[in-house]
Amino acid sequence: MAKFVSLMRSTIKSIYALSERGQSNHQNDRICPSVDEVSANGRLFIVSHGIGEPERAELAAEILIRNVYDYFTRVSPFKGEKLSQIYLNDILRYVERKLQQQQNPSIAGTESTIALTHFNENGSITLAWVGNCRAYHIRAGQILYRTEDHVTNVWQNGRSISIPRAISGNEPVWASVSVLNDVQPNDYILLCTPSVHNTLDDRNIKYLFSQSDGSDATNQAIIDKIRETCDAHAKSSYSAFLLQLDQTPFTSALTSPVTRTSSIPPSGRINIDSLPHSGRGNQSSGGGFSFDTQKTMKAVLLAASFLLIIALALVLKYFLMNPEKEFNNRIELAQKYFSEGDYDKAVAEYEEALKAPNENEAARKTAEKGLSAAKEMKLVKQGDDWYKNGDLIKAKMDYEEALLLQPYQRYATTQNRQYTAKPSR
């Protein structure tokens, strides 16, 4: 349990910034402060990614990040103890007005996503984001928190596709906000644009940070490896901030010194220069990583034994349990929950049923339709709740997403409104 000690900001021990084109000819990302202006005394760090035609996306990302910073520092400087949802929404409304006033054809049809971190007066750290830029809180090789991408479904060319929610000025958006109240010395905050987390997944990130001993040398090796991997594999520009915390006003019984071990070591532990999907290269300068061969072999044998036990258990389960019976039981439960209006549980049971082996194609199609209907009603219920609470924007988004699941002769209703879908032509 975290305990608040005194009113003071958390401080930064080391800070690293990246903003590169990668394999692209355009830089669709922006960071603030810039690579040349980063300072451990800073409180606000922002990354932004432009979406659309490359030349226009560059300008859109620039306008977004400039106006966010301008609002924060000049228009209405933040003076509170902790950066709040209300203040973030005020920033978004200001940015949207600025975008609407641009009347610049060079940014028509472009959108931007954003993520930021703010060091609060009370020692906590606020993370806020719109779209698919991300923030991670990492300790001792484990991801303690990771922001969830904002994704919305749209109907395009006769099918539903997922796109990131973004800031365009055409309609209002809202930011998600999380506050980290248990930050400890040597914790890391990683702030990045989509190309970074598309190239390095959670497993890669955990592995990289599990090798750190908290020193500047290993921190530099980590940021060098991120740059090297993105240069080799990212299809568009990439940007990131890596912040290592120094002092914080929190104490925790769960806190322990940073170690170089991971709770789930990769099978056949590999050198940092050979992450999955990255080519072999020269060792990053200042890396200082070494491995004990005997310990590595023990880890490999333990992991292999563990996987063998799991495989045997799964085989035994398959032969002891009738897959068709499991499928039918799941469907019965799903239908029961659906009739009771518990759509979350209905969705979960339909999804589990579809995981079970079943060669009856008609039964599987029925289950898929049931899953779609349960998801639709779940969204309708959420939309009704938003509507009753007066949040018409969120209600409309849920209703529209529900309609995309059943585009023919389906409806979503509130107490006083009805939304109908027509077949796509």
Buried (B, 14 or more C-beta within 10 A) or exposed (E): EBEEEEEEBBBBBBBBBBBBBBBBEBBBBBBBBEEEEBEEEBBBBBBBBBBBBBBBBBBBBBBBBBBBBBBBEEEEEBEEEBBBBEBBBBBBEBBBEBBEEBEEEEBEEBBBBBBBBBBBBBBBBBBBBBBBBBBBBBBBBEBBBBBEBBEBBEBEEEEEEEBBBBBBBEEEBBBBBBBBBBBBBBBBBBBBBBBBBBBBEEEBBBBBBBBBBBBEBBBBBBBBBBBBBBBBBBEBBBBBBBBBBBEBBBEEEEBEEBEBEBEEBBBEBEEBBEBEEBEEBEBBEEBBBEBEEEEBEEBBEEBEEEEEEEEEEEEEEEEEEEBBEBBBBBBEBBBEBBEEEBBEBBBBBBBBBBEBEBEEEEBBEEBEEBBBBBBBBBBBBBBBBBBEEEBEEBBBBBBBBBBBBBBEEBBBBBEEBEBEBEEEE
